[in-house]
């Protein structure tokens, strides 16, 4: 959260007012309130934020010269970390020439950005909007509602940042990498399928809140792997690094929301919410092989589909390498760890590589 450090009790990770390190120049009126924190001395972070703010101002002010993200793009660097590919050790992938690997990783980066955009827009912000709309009576109060509204603004900035990152990839790689060629991400598909299967509004609302809680509390471990990677495109790692800072705060806010809602539910509602958390976990655990198969269709990679089938059918391998310690902490604080039908052994608590989900 950016401009209201006085958040509800239990909300940690807040940042002071203003933008640390000063305001980048070159924009009419300076940087808008609420723009994500950044390091002005980091060229990549500076460019990401100034482009973000420039886009934000464009409707209301004459466009001025902005630092170009393209100037920081190194065509010799990969767009996505190889170490977090689910098939990174498969012979088919290892046999690819550098150009084929680079193109596949560009697709992976564009797919990651699209997943982020749709997750924010179709799961997270809808859950926050439900809170503002009064569907959860325990979430009243000016401070908490303002915190939720500010989080929604953050998510819109994240959406624009990731769209900008995909755009520069398309320009510099000279390929369309169309979002429309990819299926709806697995998590979004599962959320929509389950939400729409319920007849009552309270069921649909708790389903969305459950999926959003999983997303907001658990995303940092995955973002960390990209944010601190110095081998990939600096614009890409900077985009995720800036996004990640907000998510540490959002995890605290989502924890407060979940605890307050759970405490106000009856026994039936509590059981339903816990089941929604499990469904959200299951949605995040599995690799999105539908997306990977579509990427193989687009690249025409020889043996690509067979490689994915090998990984899907492999035994003795973890399908997920996310760190769900934050969500497990929430479950333990609620005192329901024994009531959740989820195999925690499918997760880890260290920083092993994570797959595209």
N, C-alpha and C positions, 0 to 999 in steps of 0.2 A: 504494500500500500504506500501511497506517496505523500498525500497532503494532510492526513489526519493521523498523527502518531498516537492519539488517545483511543485505542481500540479496546474492545471488551476484554475483561479479565481472561487470561489464558491464551490470548493471541500474541504469539511471539514473533520475532524476526522482523519487526517493523523498521522502517528507515526514517531518518530525519527529514524535515521539510526541505524542499529544494533539490537541486541536482549537484551531487558531489563533484568537486573539481571545476565548477564554473559552468557557464552556458556557452556552447559552441556558437561561433558567430556565423554570419552569412544568411540568417533567416530573419524576415521581417517580424518584429515583436519578440524575437528570441524563441526558446523552446517552450512549447505549451506545458502547462501544469500537468503533472502526472506521467510524463514520458519516463520510461524505465531508466533506472540508475545505470550509469556507465562510467568508464574511465576515459576521460577526455584525452589522456596521454597515450592511449592505445589507438593507433590509426584505424584499425578495423572497427573497434567499438564506436569510435567517433563518427566514422562514415556511415555505419548502420543507423545510428541515432539521428544524424543530420538528414539523411535521406528519409527516414521515417517521419521526422518533424516537417520536412519539406513537403511530403505528400499530404500531411495533415493540414497544412496551411494553404495548399494550392487553391482551394475553392474560394478563399477569402482574401488572398493577397497575390500581388504580382510575383511570379516565380523569379527567383534570383539564382545565381550560380551556386551549385551545391557540389560538395565532394562526391565523386562518382565511385560507387562500389566497384565498378569495372576496373578501376585503376589498381585495386588491391587484389584482383583475381590473378592467380598464378596458374597458367594452363598446364604446367608440369606437375601440379599437386592434385591429388584425388579429391573428389567432392564429398566423400563419405568414408568413414573408417572401415578398412577391410576387416579389422579384428572383431567387429560386431555383426558380421554377416553369419547367418546360420549355416552356410555352406562353405565357410572360409577355408576348410581343410579338405574339401572334396577334390578328387583328382581332376574332374572336369573344370572346376574353377582354376585350379593351380596351373592347368595347361593353357589357359587363355593368354593371348598376347597382350601387351600393355594397353593398346588402344581399345580392345574388347573389354578389358577390366575397367578402364576409365569410363567407358560409356555405361556399363552396368552400374557403376557406383554413382554416376550422375542420375540415373533413373532412381536409384535407391534414395538419393538425397531429395529429389523432387517428390517421391512418394512419402518420405518422412514429413516433408513440409505440408503436403496435402492432408496427411493423417492429423497433424497438429491443428491445422486450420479447421477441419471438420469436427475434431474432438472438442475444440473450444466452442465452435458455433452450434453443434448439435447436441452436446451433452453438458458441458460445464456451464456455459452461460444460461441455457435453459433452466438448469437447477438453481442458479442464483436468481433468475427472474421469478421462479416459483416462490422463493423466499421473500422477494420484494412484493409479490402479488398477494401475500398473506395465506398461502396454502399451508404453511407450517406456523400455527399460532404462537409457538414458543420462540419464534425468531423475530419478535417485535423489538422495539427500542430503537431510538434514533441512531445511536452510535453503531450498533451492529448492522442496521440497515445501510448506513452510509458506508461502512466497511465493505459490505457485499457489493454495493453499487460501484465503489472504486475498483474492486476486483474485476468487475465486468468491463470497466474501461481498460484495465490492464490487458485483459484477454483480447480486446479488439486491437490493441497495439501489437500484441504477439502475432495475431493473424496477419497484420500488414507487414511486419518484419519478415515472416516466413514467406509471404508472397513475393516480397522484394528479393529475398534470397534465391527463390526459384527463378525469378525473372533474370537475374544476372547470370545464373547458370545457363539458361537458354541462350542468352545473347553471346556469351563467351564460348560456349561449346558449339554454337551455330546449329542447334537442333531444337525442334519444337518441344519435345518431352511433354506432350499434352496431358494435363490433369484428367481430361475427359476420357483418356484411354485406360485409366485405372478404375478398378471397381471401388465401391464404397468400402472404406477400411473396415476390417473385421470388428473392431470394437463398436464402431458406429452402427454396423449392421446388426450386431447382437443387441445393442441397446434399443434400436428401433423395433426389432422383431419382438422383444420381450415387452417393451412398453405398450406396443399396440395390441398385444394379446390380452391385456387386462381390461375389463369393462368399467371399472370404477376409477374416478379421478384420483383418489387417494393412493390407489395402487400404482397408477402411472407416475404420480409425483414421487413416490418413494423409490420406484425403479430408477428414475432419472437421478434422484439424490444419491442413491447407492452407487451408481456408475460414476457420477461426478466425484464422490468422496474417494473412491479408489484412484481416479485419475489425479486429483489434486494432491493427495497425500503420498502417492507413489512415484510421481513422474521425475522427481529430482535425481534418483539414482541412475535413471536412463540418460537424462540430460547431461549429467556429470561426465559421462563417457565421451560425449561429443564436445562439450564445452571446453574441456581441458586438453583436447587433442591438438598437438602442435604440428602434426604431419599433414592435416587436411587444409582445405581452403581457409584462410584467416577470416574471411567474411562469414563463412558457414559456422565456424566455431564461435566467433563473436556473437552471431545472432542467437545461438543456443545459450551462450554464457549470459547474455543480458536477460533472456527469457527466464533462465534458471533462477536468477536473483529474486524475481517476483514470486516464483513458485514456492520458495521457502516460506514466504509469508502466507501465500494462499493455502499451503498445507496446514498452517496453524488455524486459519480462519475456517477451513473445511472441517477440521477436527472439532472446533467449537460448535459449528452448525450440526454436525452429526450427533454430538453428545447431547445438545439441547433437544433436538428432535426426538432422539431415542428415549430420553427421560420422560417426554410428554406422551409417548405412545402407550396404548393398552397392549395386553399380551399378544393379541393377534397382529397388531401393527408392528410390534417389535420383531416378531418372527418373520414377518414379511420383509422388513428392512434388512435383517441379517441375511435372508435369502438373496436379496438384491445385491448386497455386498459380495456374496459368493459369486453371483452371476457376473458382476463386474470384474472380480478377480479372474474368473475363468476366461472372460473376454480379453483380458490383458495378458494372460499367461501364454496362450498359444501363438505361434508364429502365424502371420497373415500370408499363408501360402497362395491364396487366391490372387493377392496382389503380385506376389513373385511370379506366378504362372503367367499373369498378364504381361509382366515385364519381359518374360522370356518370349512371349508372342511378339512383342514389339521389337526385340533385339534380334530374333531369329537365331539365338545362340545354339549351335549344334550340341545336342545332349543336355540342354538346359532343363527341359521338363523332366527328363530321367533323373538328373541330379537332384531336383526338388523332391521327386518321389522317393529317392534313396534316403533323403534327410527325414521326410515325413514318416517313413516306415522303419527308420533306424530304432534299435532298442538300446537301452542303457545310456541314452543321452538325455539331458535335461532340455525340455522344449522351451523353457523360460530361464532367463538369467537376470531378471529384475530383482531389485532389493525391495522387499515388502515389509521391512522392519518397522517403518512408520505406521503402516496400516495395522500391523500386528500389535503395535503399541496401543492403538486406539481400541482394538478388540479387547486387549487385556484390561485397559482402564474401564471399559464397559462391563468387565467381568463375564464375558460371554465366549471366551476362547474355546471352551468345550462345547459350545452350542453352534459353532460354525462348522459346517461340513465341507472343509477345505483341507487338502493335503499340503501342509506348509513345506513339506520336503521338496515340493516342486519349485520352491523359491530358494534364493540364497540371501546372505546378508553381507557379502563382501562385494568387491568391485570387478567381478568377472565380466567379460564382454556380454552385451545384450543383443538380441536379434531385432531386426526391423519388425515392428508390430503394428 
